Amino acid sequence: MTIGMAVRQRILELCQENRITVNKLATISGITQSTLNNIFSGRNNSATVATIKKICDGLNITIQDFLMLSASVIWSRR
């Protein structure tokens, strides 16, 4: 799994946990829908730290929370 794939997966997980759409995430994070589309389409293989920080701020979580994966996710990937 690449870093870009892991970031995409984590963004989807956070959207599901918060019961919001990717579009809503863009709105509350102050980033454009096209930025998220580029992350999801693979045109942007890795999100910048600034973009991840904006996502975290929009969700009221820390960067550490963003980077955390549940134990079940880690074990299922082995």
C-alpha positions as CSV (number, residue, x, y, z in Angstrom):
1,M,0.0,0.0,0.0
2,T,1.3,3.4,-0.9
3,I,1.1,6.5,1.2
4,G,-1.4,8.0,-1.2
5,M,-3.6,4.9,-0.9
6,A,-3.4,5.0,2.9
7,V,-4.4,8.7,2.9
8,R,-7.4,8.1,0.6
9,Q,-8.5,5.1,2.8
10,R,-8.2,7.2,6.0
11,I,-10.2,10.1,4.6
12,L,-12.9,7.7,3.6
13,E,-12.9,6.1,7.1
14,L,-13.2,9.5,8.7
15,C,-16.0,10.5,6.5
16,Q,-17.8,7.3,7.4
17,E,-17.2,7.7,11.1
18,N,-18.5,11.3,11.0
19,R,-21.3,10.4,8.6
20,I,-20.4,13.0,6.1
21,T,-19.7,13.0,2.4
22,V,-16.4,13.9,0.8
23,N,-18.0,17.1,-0.5
24,K,-19.1,18.0,3.0
25,L,-15.5,17.3,4.3
26,A,-14.1,19.7,1.7
27,T,-16.6,22.4,2.8
28,I,-15.9,22.1,6.5
29,S,-12.2,21.8,5.9
30,G,-11.9,24.9,3.7
31,I,-10.4,23.0,0.8
32,T,-11.7,22.6,-2.7
33,Q,-13.6,19.6,-3.9
34,S,-11.1,19.4,-6.8
35,T,-8.3,18.9,-4.2
36,L,-10.0,15.9,-2.8
37,N,-10.9,14.7,-6.2
38,N,-7.3,14.8,-7.2
39,I,-6.4,12.8,-4.1
40,F,-9.0,10.2,-4.8
41,S,-8.4,9.9,-8.5
42,G,-4.7,9.3,-8.0
43,R,-3.7,12.5,-9.9
44,N,-2.2,13.7,-6.6
45,N,-0.4,10.6,-5.2
46,S,0.1,12.1,-1.8
47,A,-1.7,14.9,0.0
48,T,0.4,17.7,1.5
49,V,0.7,18.1,5.2
50,A,-1.1,21.4,4.9
51,T,-4.1,19.7,3.2
52,I,-4.2,17.0,5.9
53,K,-4.0,19.7,8.6
54,K,-7.0,21.4,7.1
55,I,-8.9,18.1,7.0
56,C,-8.0,17.6,10.7
57,D,-9.1,21.1,11.6
58,G,-12.4,20.6,9.8
59,L,-13.0,17.4,11.7
60,N,-11.7,18.8,15.0
61,I,-9.0,16.0,15.3
62,T,-5.3,16.1,15.6
63,I,-2.9,15.0,12.9
64,Q,-2.0,12.1,15.2
65,D,-5.6,11.1,15.2
66,F,-5.6,11.2,11.4
67,L,-2.5,9.0,11.3
68,M,-3.9,6.5,13.7
69,L,-5.2,3.2,12.3
70,S,-7.4,0.9,14.4
71,A,-5.8,-2.4,15.4
72,S,-8.3,-4.3,13.3
73,V,-7.3,-2.4,10.2
74,I,-3.6,-3.0,10.8
75,W,-4.1,-6.7,11.4
76,S,-6.3,-7.1,8.4
77,R,-3.6,-5.6,6.1
78,R,-1.0,-8.2,7.2
